[in-house]
Amino acid sequence: MIFAKEVGESLTYKFAQAANEMKAQGKEIISLGLGEPDFKTPDYVLDATVKAMNGGFTHYSATQGLPELRKLIADSCNKAYGSDYTVNDVIVTPGIKAAVYFALAAVLEPDDEVILISPYYVSYPAMVKLAEPTAKIVNVTLREDFTLDREMLKAAFNKRTKAILVNSPNNPTGTVLSKEEVELIIALAEENDAYIISDEVYEKLIYSGYTHTSFGLYGNIKNRLVICNGYSKSHAMTGWRLGYAIGANSIIAKMNKLQQHINTNTCTFIQKGACAIYQNEASHIAGYVSELEKRIGFFDTELNKLDYFAGIKPKAGFFYFADISAAGVDSNTFCADLLKKTGIASTPGIAFGPEWDRYVRFSFAVPMSTLERAIGLMKNYKYGK
Ligand SMILES: Cc1ncc(COP(=O)(O)O)c(C=O)c1O
């Protein structure tokens, strides 16, 4: 296989790996690199999964996913969107990443164009190229205040556009598309007969005063929409590898064919355990959100007082995308220097798009004490000295 340049090593992992090596040498490491909640998976999910394992859910499931779980997902989405999805419109996948990749692989054909909104989730370009090596990626770059440049968006669409891959709430900026922006994307997708693949993994982690507009609310685009979602962030289940896609049945059916040949099905007892997510109140989420909101309030205020960083307070999720132009170096060099001098692991902005080489991403999904320590160390940090 010829690996396109987009299919390089994930920079998020590269820096996390370097940090781990320093840790193994006994150095103090503050990990603000990977986006992994420090919360615990809710007990009701753990208990239901152990019960499923002991109860014999240790064999293959339907490749598309356990009908019981798909029904719960469809019902929950229908309640939220006022839609009429059925079990056949849902596929359960090993993580949200797999859902996004399968959706791309199901719709893309040679020489298609795919629109990404930059900064984008680090794996999107690689996913596009793995799904269809000849596909052309067209970036729509957000403005410096992280709002959508409508003219650039309009100019990105044409008759070769097969899909737009959207991630709102967004990693890495923590921005949320407004209802008007969502509706503009819908209008352009309809006009150009393009699919919308919407990764809504951070939809539950929204801070006060902001709202998330799901593409699922728009029944008129049902045939061109795939929503990818899951529990990695909302239920602190990153290691479980569980996600799903819900959307146009023609695409979901193709995604199922891919899954049949690639991983057969998502782990059966995990799927059974995940049914508990829908059978219990997600009361922990309010706690997560208020804790994250406290952290982000602190981090935003303190970071903006420092020499090298300028940032906009995120509206959702758990990342802070800080402008490091004041340091006068590229993001890889900056992150390497910061790691070496302070032990703080972050992710270089270039990982999220070529236009973001003057930015660095910090995760605030770590205890407050860790953020306080990081700020303390950054106060004394001088680039290059
Ligand atoms: C936008 C986005 N999509 C997908 C994922 C991955 O989700 P999962 O671990 O469920 O595959 C992440 C994780 O950071 C993400 O930020």
Ligand as a Chemical Component Dictionary entry (heavy atoms), coordinates in Angstrom:
data_LIG
# 
_chem_comp.id                   LIG 
_chem_comp.type                 NON-POLYMER 
_chem_comp.pdbx_formal_charge   0 
_chem_comp.three_letter_code    LIG 
# 
loop_
_chem_comp_atom.comp_id 
_chem_comp_atom.atom_id 
_chem_comp_atom.alt_atom_id 
_chem_comp_atom.type_symbol 
_chem_comp_atom.charge 
_chem_comp_atom.model_Cartn_x 
_chem_comp_atom.model_Cartn_y 
_chem_comp_atom.model_Cartn_z 
_chem_comp_atom.pdbx_ordinal 
LIG C1 C1 C 0 -13.602 14.699 17.172 1  
LIG C2 C2 C 0 -13.247 13.340 17.654 2  
LIG N1 N1 N 0 -13.742 12.281 17.022 3  
LIG C3 C3 C 0 -13.443 11.036 17.420 4  
LIG C4 C4 C 0 -12.607 10.815 18.487 5  
LIG C5 C5 C 0 -12.271 9.421  18.879 6  
LIG O1 O1 O 0 -13.325 8.800  19.519 7  
LIG P1 P1 P 0 -13.182 7.247  19.880 8  
LIG O2 O2 O 0 -12.116 7.157  20.926 9  
LIG O3 O3 O 0 -14.531 6.851  20.387 10 
LIG O4 O4 O 0 -12.820 6.528  18.639 11 
LIG C6 C6 C 0 -12.067 11.903 19.182 12 
LIG C7 C7 C 0 -11.120 11.686 20.305 13 
LIG O5 O5 O 0 -10.349 12.519 20.694 14 
LIG C8 C8 C 0 -12.395 13.188 18.747 15 
LIG O6 O6 O 0 -11.898 14.272 19.375 16 
# 
loop_
_chem_comp_bond.comp_id 
_chem_comp_bond.atom_id_1 
_chem_comp_bond.atom_id_2 
_chem_comp_bond.value_order 
_chem_comp_bond.pdbx_ordinal 
LIG C1 C2 SING 1  
LIG C2 N1 SING 2  
LIG C2 C8 DOUB 3  
LIG N1 C3 DOUB 4  
LIG C3 C4 SING 5  
LIG C4 C5 SING 6  
LIG C4 C6 DOUB 7  
LIG C5 O1 SING 8  
LIG O1 P1 SING 9  
LIG P1 O2 DOUB 10 
LIG P1 O3 SING 11 
LIG P1 O4 SING 12 
LIG C6 C7 SING 13 
LIG C6 C8 SING 14 
LIG C7 O5 DOUB 15 
LIG C8 O6 SING 16 
# 
